[in-house]
Amino acid sequence: MDRKTFLKRGIAGAGALAATGIAANAIEHANDELLPIPSQSQVGFNHLPNTKDTLKSNMVLHRADSRGQADHGWLKAKHTFSFANYYHPDRMHFGVLRVLNDDCIAGGMGFGTHPHDNMEIITIPLEGTVGHRDSMGNSGTIKRGEVQVMSAGTGIQHSEMNHEQHKDLKLLQIWLFPNKQSVTPRYDQLVLPARKDNEFQQILSPNSDDAGVWIHQNAWFHMINLKAAHTAQYNLKSPSGNGVYLFVISGTLDIEGETLRDRDGLGIWSVNEMQLTSQTDAEVLIMEVPMSLS
C-alpha cells in the first residue's frame, strides 16, 4: 500500500467527519482528503523546519488552545494533530505518533461501525464508560483506570459508543504507525493497578510480557499523578531513536524551562531523560515513540 493510501485509509477509519449523519445515535464516517506524509525516512518533528511551535532544535510545544477542534453537538473534539476536517501542515504527527484526539461524547451517542487498517489504536477513558464492539467478536465496556488497544493490521471494523445515556464520555484516542504491516488484527483491554502518587505507571510497551498492554511498535506509554511541588525524572527506554511527547491531562508543571497547563503538549527528542516538576497536583501522559518510520 502506498503512503498516501495508507494515510487516507487510516484517517478515514475513525472520526473523519467531513460529512455527518446520525442514525440510531451513531455516526457514519466519510473519507477525508488529508495530504500524505512525505516519503522521507525522518518523518517526525511536525515537518521541521517549524518556526511557530519549535522552542529549541529538539523541542516542540502545542498549547491546548492551539489545537484543531470540531463541534458536532453530541461530539466535541480537540485534535493535537491534523485529523478529519482539521488540517495544518505543521501539525501532522510527532514521529510515529499520528493522532492524539481529546473527545467528549454526549450520553448515548458515539461512532458507528467503521474500518481501520495498519494502525495501532489506543483508547484511554478519562470520564465515563466506552461501549465497544468489533468484527473480531469483542464486545464490552472500558472505563477510567483501564486501557484498550487494537492492532488494526489487515483490517477490522468496530464501533465506539458512550455506554451511559445521561453522562458525557471523555477519552483520549491515540494512533501510532506500526512497525509491521498487515499483521493479524488483535484486541486487548487491561484494568490497570491502582496508581501510586509520584510514580510512573507503565501502561503500554512493545513487549507482551511487560507491564500494560503491548503494540507493534517500539513505544512506551506511562501515566503519573504528581503531587504539588514534586519532581520526577523520566528516563527514555530507547533514547537513540525515540522521542517523548508529554500531554498534560490536568494540572500545572514545569518541564525543560516551559510551564505546561491542562491539555498542553510538549515533544522532545535527542535526550536521554526529562524532568517534570509540578506546581500543582497534576496528571500526565508520557508517550515515548520512535521519531522515524522504519
C-alpha positions as CSV (number, residue, x, y, z in Angstrom):
1,M,0.0,0.0,0.0
2,D,1.5,3.4,-0.9
3,R,1.9,6.0,1.8
4,K,-0.9,8.2,0.6
5,T,-3.4,5.4,0.5
6,F,-2.1,4.2,3.9
7,L,-2.7,7.6,5.5
8,K,-6.1,8.2,3.9
9,R,-7.4,4.7,4.9
10,G,-6.1,5.3,8.5
11,I,-7.8,8.7,8.8
12,A,-11.0,7.5,7.2
13,G,-11.2,4.8,9.8
14,A,-12.3,6.8,12.9
15,G,-13.6,10.3,13.3
16,A,-13.3,11.5,9.7
17,L,-16.2,13.9,10.0
18,A,-16.3,15.6,6.6
19,A,-20.0,14.7,6.4
20,T,-22.0,13.6,9.4
21,G,-25.2,11.7,9.6
22,I,-26.6,10.5,12.8
23,A,-28.8,7.4,12.7
24,A,-29.6,5.2,15.7
25,N,-27.4,7.5,17.9
26,A,-24.3,6.8,15.7
27,I,-22.3,8.4,13.0
28,E,-21.1,7.1,9.7
29,H,-17.7,8.4,8.5
30,A,-16.9,9.8,5.1
31,N,-13.4,9.7,3.5
32,D,-11.3,12.8,4.0
33,E,-8.5,14.1,1.8
34,L,-5.6,14.9,4.1
35,L,-2.3,15.4,2.3
36,P,0.1,12.4,2.6
37,I,3.2,12.3,4.8
38,P,6.3,12.9,2.7
39,S,8.2,9.7,1.8
40,Q,11.3,10.7,3.7
41,S,12.9,8.5,6.3
42,Q,12.8,11.1,9.1
43,V,9.2,12.0,9.4
44,G,9.0,13.4,12.9
45,F,9.1,16.8,14.5
46,N,6.0,18.3,12.8
47,H,7.6,18.7,9.4
48,L,10.6,20.7,10.5
49,P,11.7,23.4,10.0
50,N,8.9,24.7,12.2
51,T,9.3,28.3,13.4
52,K,6.0,28.7,15.1
53,D,5.9,25.8,17.6
54,T,9.6,24.8,18.0
55,L,11.2,26.2,21.1
56,K,14.6,24.6,20.6
57,S,16.1,22.5,17.8
58,N,14.8,19.4,19.6
59,M,11.5,20.5,21.1
60,V,8.0,21.4,20.0
61,L,5.2,22.9,22.1
62,H,1.5,22.7,21.4
63,R,-0.7,24.8,23.6
64,A,-4.2,23.5,24.4
65,D,-5.9,26.4,22.7
66,S,-3.9,26.0,19.5
67,R,-5.4,22.5,18.7
68,G,-7.8,21.9,16.0
69,Q,-11.4,21.4,17.1
70,A,-14.8,20.1,16.0
71,D,-18.2,20.6,17.5
72,H,-20.9,18.4,16.2
73,G,-23.2,18.9,19.2
74,W,-23.0,15.4,20.5
75,L,-19.3,15.3,19.8
76,K,-16.8,17.9,20.9
77,A,-13.2,17.0,19.8
78,K,-9.8,18.6,20.1
79,H,-7.1,17.4,17.7
80,T,-3.4,17.9,18.5
81,F,-2.5,16.7,15.0
82,S,-4.3,17.1,11.7
83,F,-7.4,15.0,11.6
84,A,-10.7,14.8,9.6
85,N,-11.6,18.4,8.7
86,Y,-8.7,19.9,10.6
87,Y,-5.6,20.2,8.5
88,H,-2.4,22.0,9.5
89,P,0.9,21.3,7.6
90,D,2.9,21.7,10.8
91,R,0.6,19.5,12.8
92,M,0.8,16.2,11.1
93,H,2.5,14.0,13.7
94,F,5.3,13.6,16.2
95,G,7.4,10.7,14.9
96,V,5.1,7.7,14.6
97,L,2.5,9.4,16.9
98,R,-0.1,10.3,14.2
99,V,-3.3,11.1,16.2
100,L,-4.0,12.5,19.6
101,N,-7.7,13.2,20.0
102,D,-9.3,14.6,23.1
103,D,-13.0,13.7,22.7
104,C,-16.2,14.5,24.7
105,I,-19.2,12.4,23.6
106,A,-22.7,13.0,24.8
107,G,-24.7,10.4,26.5
108,G,-25.9,7.5,24.3
109,M,-24.1,8.8,21.3
110,G,-21.0,7.6,19.5
111,F,-19.2,6.3,16.4
112,G,-21.0,3.7,14.3
113,T,-19.3,0.7,12.8
114,H,-16.2,1.9,10.8
115,P,-13.0,0.3,9.5
116,H,-9.3,0.6,10.3
117,D,-6.2,-1.0,8.9
118,N,-2.5,-0.8,9.7
119,M,-2.7,1.4,12.8
120,E,-2.0,0.8,16.4
121,I,-5.0,2.4,18.2
122,I,-5.0,3.2,21.9
123,T,-8.0,4.4,23.9
124,I,-7.7,5.9,27.4
125,P,-11.1,6.8,29.1
126,L,-10.9,9.8,31.4
127,E,-14.5,10.0,32.5
128,G,-17.5,7.8,31.8
129,T,-17.7,4.4,30.0
130,V,-17.0,3.4,26.4
131,G,-19.1,0.7,24.8
132,H,-17.1,-1.3,22.3
133,R,-18.0,-3.9,19.7
134,D,-15.8,-5.2,16.8
135,S,-15.6,-7.6,13.9
136,M,-13.3,-9.9,15.9
137,G,-16.1,-10.7,18.3
138,N,-15.1,-8.5,21.2
139,S,-17.9,-6.6,23.0
140,G,-17.8,-4.8,26.3
141,T,-17.1,-1.6,28.1
142,I,-13.9,0.3,29.0
143,K,-13.8,2.7,32.0
144,R,-11.3,5.1,33.6
145,G,-8.4,3.2,35.0
146,E,-8.4,0.9,32.0
147,V,-6.7,1.0,28.7
148,Q,-7.7,-0.5,25.3
149,V,-5.5,-1.3,22.3
150,M,-6.2,-2.5,18.8
151,S,-3.7,-3.6,16.2
152,A,-5.8,-3.0,13.1
153,G,-3.4,-4.9,10.8
154,T,-5.1,-6.3,7.8
155,G,-8.3,-4.7,8.8
156,I,-11.0,-4.5,11.5
157,Q,-14.4,-2.9,11.9
158,H,-15.6,-1.6,15.2
159,S,-18.0,0.9,17.0
160,E,-17.4,3.1,20.0
161,M,-20.3,4.5,21.9
162,N,-21.0,6.3,25.1
163,H,-22.4,3.5,27.2
164,E,-24.1,5.8,29.6
165,Q,-27.3,7.7,28.5
166,H,-27.1,10.8,30.7
167,K,-23.4,11.4,31.3
168,D,-20.7,12.7,29.0
169,L,-17.8,10.4,28.0
170,K,-14.4,11.9,27.9
171,L,-11.5,10.0,26.4
172,L,-8.1,10.2,24.6
173,Q,-7.7,8.2,21.4
174,I,-4.2,7.8,20.1
175,W,-2.9,6.3,16.8
176,L,0.6,5.2,16.1
177,F,2.0,3.9,12.8
178,P,3.0,0.3,13.4
179,N,6.5,-1.2,12.7
180,K,4.9,-4.2,10.9
181,Q,2.4,-4.0,8.1
182,S,-0.7,-6.3,7.6
183,V,-0.4,-8.2,10.9
184,T,-3.3,-10.3,12.2
185,P,-5.7,-7.9,13.9
186,R,-5.7,-8.1,17.7
187,Y,-7.6,-6.6,20.6
188,D,-6.6,-6.2,24.2
189,Q,-8.0,-4.4,27.2
190,L,-6.5,-4.1,30.7
191,V,-7.6,-2.9,34.1
192,L,-4.6,-1.0,35.4
193,P,-3.4,-1.4,39.0
194,A,-4.1,1.5,41.3
195,R,-1.7,4.3,40.5
196,K,0.7,5.5,43.3
197,D,1.4,9.2,43.6
198,N,4.7,10.5,42.1
199,E,5.5,7.1,40.4
200,F,5.4,6.4,36.7
201,Q,2.9,3.7,35.8
202,Q,3.7,1.9,32.5
203,I,0.5,1.3,30.6
204,L,1.9,0.2,27.2
205,S,5.1,-1.3,25.7
206,P,6.4,-3.3,22.8
207,N,6.6,-6.4,24.9
208,S,3.7,-8.8,25.6
209,D,5.2,-9.9,28.9
210,D,5.8,-6.4,30.2
211,A,3.5,-4.1,32.3
212,G,0.5,-2.8,30.5
213,V,-0.8,-3.6,27.0
214,W,1.5,-4.1,24.0
215,I,1.6,-2.9,20.4
216,H,3.6,-3.5,17.2
217,Q,5.9,-0.5,17.8
218,N,9.0,0.4,19.9
219,A,6.9,2.6,22.1
220,W,6.3,3.0,25.8
221,F,3.4,4.9,27.5
222,H,3.4,5.9,31.1
223,M,1.0,7.9,33.3
224,I,1.8,9.7,36.5
225,N,0.0,11.6,39.2
226,L,2.3,14.2,40.5
227,K,1.6,15.9,43.9
228,A,2.3,19.6,44.0
229,A,6.0,20.7,44.2
230,H,7.2,17.3,43.3
231,T,9.9,16.5,40.7
232,A,10.1,13.2,38.8
233,Q,12.6,12.1,36.1
234,Y,11.6,10.1,33.1
235,N,14.4,8.0,31.6
236,L,13.9,7.0,28.0
237,K,13.8,3.3,27.2
238,S,15.3,3.7,23.8
239,P,16.9,7.2,23.6
240,S,18.9,6.5,20.4
241,G,15.8,6.6,18.2
242,N,12.9,7.7,20.4
243,G,11.5,11.0,21.5
244,V,8.9,11.8,24.1
245,Y,5.5,13.5,23.7
246,L,4.1,14.7,27.1
247,F,0.4,15.5,27.4
248,V,-0.9,17.3,30.5
249,I,-4.3,15.8,31.4
250,S,-4.7,18.2,34.3
251,G,-2.6,20.5,36.5
252,T,0.4,22.7,36.0
253,L,4.0,21.7,35.8
254,D,7.4,22.8,34.5
255,I,9.5,20.9,32.0
256,E,12.6,22.0,30.1
257,G,12.1,25.6,31.1
258,E,8.4,25.7,30.0
259,T,5.3,25.9,32.1
260,L,2.5,23.5,30.9
261,R,-1.1,23.5,31.9
262,D,-4.3,21.5,31.3
263,R,-4.2,19.8,27.8
264,D,-0.9,21.4,26.7
265,G,1.5,19.1,24.9
266,L,5.3,19.1,24.6
267,G,7.5,16.9,22.4
268,I,11.3,16.5,22.9
269,W,13.9,14.3,21.2
270,S,17.6,13.7,21.2
271,V,17.6,13.4,25.0
272,N,18.2,10.6,27.5
273,E,15.8,11.8,30.2
274,M,13.4,14.6,31.1
275,Q,12.4,16.2,34.4
276,L,8.9,17.1,35.4
277,T,8.3,19.5,38.3
278,S,4.7,20.1,39.3
279,Q,3.4,23.4,40.5
280,T,0.0,21.8,41.4
281,D,-1.3,18.3,41.6
282,A,-1.1,17.1,38.0
283,E,-2.0,14.0,35.9
284,V,0.3,13.5,32.9
285,L,0.6,11.0,30.0
286,I,4.1,10.4,28.7
287,M,4.4,8.8,25.2
288,E,7.8,7.6,24.2
289,V,7.8,6.9,20.4
290,P,10.2,6.3,17.5
291,M,11.0,9.5,15.7
292,S,11.2,7.9,12.2
293,L,9.2,5.3,10.3
294,S,11.2,2.1,9.6
